[in-house]
Amino acid sequence: MTSLKRRIVVASSTLSMFLGVLMAPSAHASTAVVLWADDSKAPSYQAIATEYTAKTGVAVTVVVKPKLKDDLKTVQDADAPDVIIAAHDWIGGLRADNQIVDIRLSNAKEFGASTLGAFSLGSKLFGVPLQTENIALFRNTKLVPKAPKTFAQLETIALALKKKNAKNANFVPFAVQQGTGGDAYHMFPLFTGLGGYLFGGTPGKWNPYDVGVDNKKFLKNAPLIDKWYKEGLIKASVSGDIAKNAFTSGNAPFYVTGPWNLADIRKSGVHYAISSVPQIVKGINPVPFSGVQGAMLTTWADKHGVTLSAKDFLNYLATAPVQLELATALLRAPANLKALAKYSDKDMAAFGIAGANAIPMPSIPAMNAVWGAVGGAWVKATSGQSKAVAAFKAAAKSMRDNIE
């Protein structure tokens, strides 16, 4: 067991014993820096916080918040965090609500421009990039030994296997999650592969008034979605659980997902390979969203009198050794380029290749108008409720009507 993993075990036990204390109003009775993280990440950050305190003497209290975003809306000043661990696409809303402040990184040159751009609004940086992630295509190499070069080839293989497994009710030819609420995130490689885009502009400088959901190129290719639904390749009824269970039980040749499901896939014993979603339309490469997890400095740090300590801790989180430790514990590629060069997980390297041209998820408030509209369009088009062209035209109108 590595030293970090030993610390995580100890930290997890400590968190369990003292969770009630951490949630109490006395969280800021001292000069400790208070960090909020969700339950999947908190133990790893507790291990790093313990290490930091041993080196500097500055206490960092890690609080487990399974519903972190919701809790930020109702928290009282005395109980509020100084640092939060969250995805980069939160920054637009958090900044609009005056809950985070901009920072400066002492080692900014150790991060890629797109990664820093993901945590930027205009020219200001609002977080320390910690880990990057994106979805990719898993392939069951027993069912499909050779990777398809085009989506048309994938389609042919998947449908042939579907026919062969006609009596298997659990077989899913192309496992990509949607469900009743839709899932614009997981469908994004297909959306971009058909020529779609959400907003014009570039990372950190998105133009919410340039909506590309109904652009001419995409609408020209959108009838392919109708074809996929009609032949049974893609159906809205496939939820996250259905998609995952199908692949991990050997009942899906293809599965679109991210590193958060990697541990379960490894445990399943299914032989797999990871690659990009192949080209759907000649000349257009399907690309996923890239997500960047990071640490943000809140406006409450100043009210608690711990801004300097919190900034120092943020710079500590930005260092290559710390990022490498976190990447290993969390199964995510480190954002720090020096740490990335030393990160040797072959599956995460494959995710990196699949996400080489990934688009950072826009962090502007206008994204609130995207998820329901675009996810809903996919559901309508892949459940027989509407033709794809009509569904995405309606989604674009909804977005424009709801973007201020």
C-alpha positions in Angstrom: 0.0 0.0 0.0 1.4 3.4 -1.0 2.0 6.1 1.6 -0.7 8.2 0.1 -3.2 5.3 0.2 -2.3 4.6 3.8 -3.0 8.3 4.6 -6.3 8.1 2.7 -7.4 5.1 4.9 -6.5 7.0 8.0 -8.0 10.2 6.8 -11.3 8.4 5.8 -11.6 7.0 9.3 -10.9 10.4 10.8 -13.4 12.0 8.5 -16.1 9.5 9.6 -15.4 10.1 13.3 -15.3 13.8 13.2 -17.8 14.6 10.4 -20.3 16.0 12.9 -17.7 18.3 14.3 -16.7 19.5 10.8 -20.3 20.3 10.0 -20.8 22.3 13.2 -20.9 26.2 13.3 -17.5 26.2 15.1 -15.7 25.2 11.8 -14.1 28.7 11.8 -13.4 29.0 15.5 -9.7 28.9 14.6 -7.6 30.2 11.8 -7.9 26.9 9.9 -8.5 26.9 6.2 -11.8 25.1 5.5 -12.0 23.1 2.3 -15.2 21.6 0.9 -15.1 18.5 -1.4 -17.6 15.9 -2.3 -17.6 12.4 -0.8 -15.6 10.8 -3.7 -12.7 13.3 -3.3 -12.6 14.4 0.3 -10.4 11.5 1.6 -7.7 12.2 -1.0 -7.7 15.9 -0.1 -7.7 15.2 3.6 -4.5 13.2 3.0 -2.9 16.1 1.2 -4.2 18.6 3.8 -2.6 16.5 6.6 0.7 16.5 4.7 0.5 20.3 4.2 -0.2 21.0 7.8 2.8 18.9 8.8 5.0 20.9 6.5 3.7 24.4 7.3 1.8 24.3 10.6 -1.3 25.7 8.9 -4.4 23.7 9.6 -6.6 22.7 6.7 -10.0 21.3 7.7 -11.7 19.1 5.0 -15.5 18.9 5.1 -17.4 16.3 3.2 -20.2 17.8 1.1 -22.1 15.3 -1.1 -24.3 18.2 -2.3 -21.7 20.8 -2.3 -23.3 23.1 -5.0 -26.6 23.1 -3.2 -25.1 23.7 0.2 -23.2 26.8 -1.1 -26.6 28.4 -1.8 -27.8 28.2 1.8 -24.6 28.2 4.0 -24.2 30.9 6.6 -21.0 33.0 6.6 -19.6 31.4 9.7 -19.9 27.9 8.3 -18.8 28.6 4.7 -15.7 27.2 3.0 -12.6 29.1 2.1 -11.7 26.7 -0.7 -13.9 24.4 -2.7 -13.0 21.5 -5.1 -15.3 21.6 -8.1 -15.5 21.4 -11.9 -14.4 24.4 -14.0 -17.9 24.9 -15.5 -19.1 26.1 -12.1 -17.1 29.3 -12.2 -19.5 31.3 -14.3 -22.4 30.8 -11.8 -20.2 31.1 -8.7 -18.7 34.3 -10.0 -22.1 35.7 -10.8 -23.2 35.0 -7.3 -20.0 36.6 -5.9 -18.8 33.4 -4.2 -15.3 33.1 -5.7 -12.4 35.4 -6.4 -9.6 35.4 -8.9 -6.2 34.1 -8.1 -2.6 34.0 -9.4 -0.6 30.9 -9.7 3.1 31.0 -9.0 3.8 28.2 -11.4 1.3 29.0 -14.2 3.8 28.0 -16.8 3.4 24.4 -15.8 -0.1 24.3 -17.1 -1.5 24.2 -20.6 -3.2 27.2 -22.1 -6.6 25.3 -22.6 -6.5 24.1 -19.0 -5.9 27.6 -17.6 -8.5 28.8 -20.1 -11.1 26.5 -18.6 -10.8 28.2 -15.3 -10.7 31.7 -16.7 -13.3 34.4 -17.3 -11.8 37.0 -19.6 -8.2 37.5 -18.5 -8.7 36.4 -14.8 -8.0 33.0 -13.4 -10.6 31.6 -10.9 -9.1 28.3 -9.9 -6.1 26.0 -9.7 -6.5 23.2 -12.3 -6.1 19.9 -10.6 -7.2 17.0 -12.9 -8.5 16.8 -16.4 -11.1 14.4 -17.7 -13.1 13.5 -20.8 -15.1 10.7 -22.1 -13.9 8.2 -24.7 -15.1 5.1 -26.4 -14.6 1.7 -24.7 -14.5 -1.3 -26.9 -15.0 -4.9 -25.8 -12.0 -6.5 -27.6 -13.5 -10.0 -27.3 -16.6 -8.9 -29.2 -14.8 -6.4 -31.5 -11.1 -7.4 -31.8 -10.3 -4.6 -34.3 -11.2 -1.0 -33.8 -13.6 0.5 -36.4 -12.1 3.3 -38.4 -15.3 5.1 -39.0 -18.6 5.4 -37.2 -20.3 3.7 -40.2 -18.1 0.6 -39.5 -18.9 0.8 -35.8 -22.6 0.9 -36.7 -22.4 -2.1 -39.0 -20.5 -4.1 -36.3 -22.9 -3.1 -33.5 -26.0 -3.9 -35.5 -24.6 -7.3 -36.6 -24.0 -8.2 -32.9 -27.4 -6.9 -32.0 -29.0 -9.3 -34.5 -26.8 -12.1 -33.2 -28.0 -11.4 -29.6 -31.6 -10.8 -30.5 -32.8 -13.0 -27.7 -30.7 -11.2 -25.1 -32.8 -8.5 -23.5 -29.7 -7.0 -21.8 -27.7 -6.5 -25.0 -27.0 -2.9 -25.8 -25.3 -2.3 -29.3 -24.0 1.2 -28.5 -24.0 2.0 -24.8 -24.2 5.7 -24.4 -26.3 7.0 -21.5 -29.3 9.3 -21.7 -32.4 8.3 -19.7 -35.5 10.3 -19.3 -33.8 13.6 -18.5 -31.3 13.3 -21.4 -27.6 13.7 -21.3 -26.0 16.4 -23.5 -22.6 15.7 -22.0 -22.3 12.1 -23.0 -23.9 12.8 -26.4 -21.5 15.6 -27.1 -19.0 13.6 -29.3 -21.9 12.6 -31.5 -23.2 16.2 -31.6 -19.8 17.6 -32.6 -19.2 14.7 -35.0 -22.3 15.8 -36.9 -21.1 19.4 -37.1 -22.8 20.9 -34.0 -21.4 23.4 -31.6 -22.9 25.1 -28.6 -21.4 28.6 -28.6 -19.1 30.6 -30.8 -15.8 31.9 -29.5 -13.0 30.3 -27.6 -12.4 28.9 -24.1 -12.7 31.7 -21.6 -14.2 34.0 -24.3 -17.4 32.2 -25.3 -20.1 34.1 -27.1 -23.5 33.0 -25.7 -25.3 34.8 -28.5 -23.8 32.7 -31.2 -25.8 29.4 -30.7 -24.7 26.6 -33.0 -27.2 23.9 -32.1 -29.1 24.5 -35.3 -26.3 25.5 -37.6 -26.7 24.4 -41.3 -24.0 21.8 -41.2 -25.4 20.1 -38.2 -29.0 20.1 -39.5 -27.8 18.7 -42.8 -26.3 15.7 -40.9 -29.0 15.4 -38.2 -31.1 12.8 -40.1 -28.4 10.3 -39.3 -29.8 10.5 -35.7 -33.2 9.4 -37.0 -31.5 6.5 -38.7 -29.6 5.4 -35.6 -32.9 5.4 -33.6 -34.9 3.6 -36.3 -32.3 0.8 -36.5 -32.0 0.5 -32.8 -28.4 1.6 -32.5 -29.1 4.5 -30.0 -32.1 4.7 -27.7 -33.0 7.3 -25.1 -34.1 4.6 -22.7 -30.5 3.6 -22.0 -29.6 5.2 -18.7 -26.3 5.4 -17.0 -26.8 2.2 -15.0 -28.1 0.3 -18.1 -25.1 1.4 -20.2 -22.5 0.6 -17.5 -24.1 -2.8 -16.6 -24.3 -3.8 -20.2 -20.6 -3.2 -20.8 -19.3 -4.6 -17.5 -21.4 -7.8 -18.0 -20.1 -8.3 -21.6 -23.4 -7.3 -23.2 -22.2 -4.2 -25.0 -19.5 -4.0 -27.7 -19.1 -0.2 -27.3 -19.5 2.1 -24.3 -19.1 5.9 -24.1 -18.0 6.9 -20.6 -15.3 8.6 -18.6 -12.6 7.6 -16.1 -15.1 7.7 -13.2 -16.2 4.2 -14.4 -12.7 2.9 -15.0 -12.3 1.1 -11.7 -15.6 -0.8 -12.1 -14.7 -1.7 -15.7 -11.3 -3.1 -14.5 -13.0 -5.1 -11.8 -15.5 -6.6 -14.3 -12.8 -8.6 -16.1 -14.0 -7.5 -19.5 -11.2 -7.1 -22.0 -11.3 -3.5 -23.4 -9.5 -0.8 -25.4 -10.0 2.9 -25.1 -10.1 5.2 -28.1 -11.8 8.2 -29.7 -15.3 8.0 -31.1 -14.6 7.4 -34.8 -15.4 9.9 -37.6 -19.1 10.1 -38.4 -19.0 12.6 -41.3 -15.9 12.9 -43.5 -13.8 15.9 -42.5 -15.4 16.4 -39.0 -13.7 14.8 -36.0 -16.0 14.0 -33.0 -14.7 15.6 -29.9 -15.9 15.3 -26.3 -16.1 18.0 -23.6 -13.0 18.3 -21.5 -13.7 18.8 -17.8 -11.2 20.2 -15.4 -11.5 19.7 -11.7 -9.9 22.5 -9.6 -9.6 24.3 -6.3 -11.3 27.7 -6.0 -10.8 30.5 -3.5 -14.1 31.7 -2.0 -15.1 35.2 -1.0 -15.6 33.9 2.5 -11.9 33.3 3.0 -11.5 37.1 3.4 -14.3 37.3 5.9 -12.6 34.5 7.9 -9.2 36.2 7.8 -7.5 33.3 6.1 -7.0 34.5 2.5 -3.2 34.4 2.7 -3.1 30.9 4.1 -5.8 29.7 1.6 -3.8 31.1 -1.3 -0.6 29.4 -0.1 -2.5 26.1 0.1 -3.8 26.6 -3.4 -0.2 27.1 -4.7 0.7 23.9 -2.8 -2.1 22.0 -4.7 -0.7 23.4 -7.9 2.7 21.7 -7.5 3.7 18.7 -9.6 4.3 16.2 -6.7 1.0 16.9 -5.1 -0.9 16.7 -8.4 0.8 13.4 -9.1 -0.3 12.0 -5.7 -3.9 13.2 -6.3 -4.0 11.8 -9.9 -2.9 8.4 -8.7 -5.5 8.3 -5.9 -8.4 9.7 -8.0 -7.6 8.0 -11.3 -7.6 11.3 -13.2 -4.9 12.8 -15.4 -3.0 15.7 -13.5 -3.4 19.1 -14.9 0.2 20.1 -14.1 2.3 19.2 -17.2 5.3 18.2 -15.1 3.1 15.7 -13.2 1.5 14.5 -16.4 4.9 13.6 -17.8 5.5 11.3 -14.9 1.9 9.8 -14.8 2.1 6.3 -16.2 -1.4 4.9 -16.2 -1.9 3.5 -19.7 -5.7 3.8 -19.6 -5.5 7.5 -18.6 -3.0 8.0 -21.4 -5.6 6.6 -23.8 -8.2 9.0 -22.4 -5.7 11.8 -23.0 -5.3 10.8 -26.6 -9.1 10.6 -27.0 -9.4 14.1 -25.5 -6.5 15.7 -27.3 -8.8 18.1 -29.1 -11.5 18.1 -26.5 -13.5 21.3 -26.0 -13.4 22.7 -22.4 -16.9 22.8 -21.2 -18.0 26.5 -21.3 -18.1 28.0 -17.8 -20.5 30.8 -18.6 -23.9 31.1 -17.0 -25.5 30.5 -20.4 -24.7 26.8 -20.0 -27.7 26.6 -17.7 -29.8 26.9 -20.9 -28.0 24.1 -22.6 -28.4 20.9 -20.6 -32.2 20.6 -20.6 -32.6 21.9 -24.1 -29.9 19.8 -25.9 -30.3 16.8 -23.7 -34.1 16.9 -24.3 -33.5 17.2 -28.1 -31.5 14.0 -28.0 -34.2 12.2 -26.0 -37.0 13.3 -28.4 -35.0 12.2 -31.5 -33.9 8.9 -30.0 -37.3 7.9 -28.5 -39.4 8.5 -31.6 -41.1 11.7 -30.2 -39.7 14.0 -32.9 -37.5 14.0 -35.9 -33.9 15.2 -35.1 -34.0 18.4 -37.2 -37.2 19.6 -35.5 -36.0 18.6 -32.0 -32.7 20.5 -32.3 -34.3 23.6 -33.9 -36.6 23.7 -30.9 -33.6 23.3 -28.6 -31.8 26.2 -30.2 -34.9 28.4 -29.8 -35.2 27.4 -26.2 -31.6 28.3 -25.6 -31.9 31.7 -27.3 -35.1 32.5 -25.3 -33.4 31.7 -22.0 -30.0 33.3 -22.5 -30.1 36.8 -21.1 
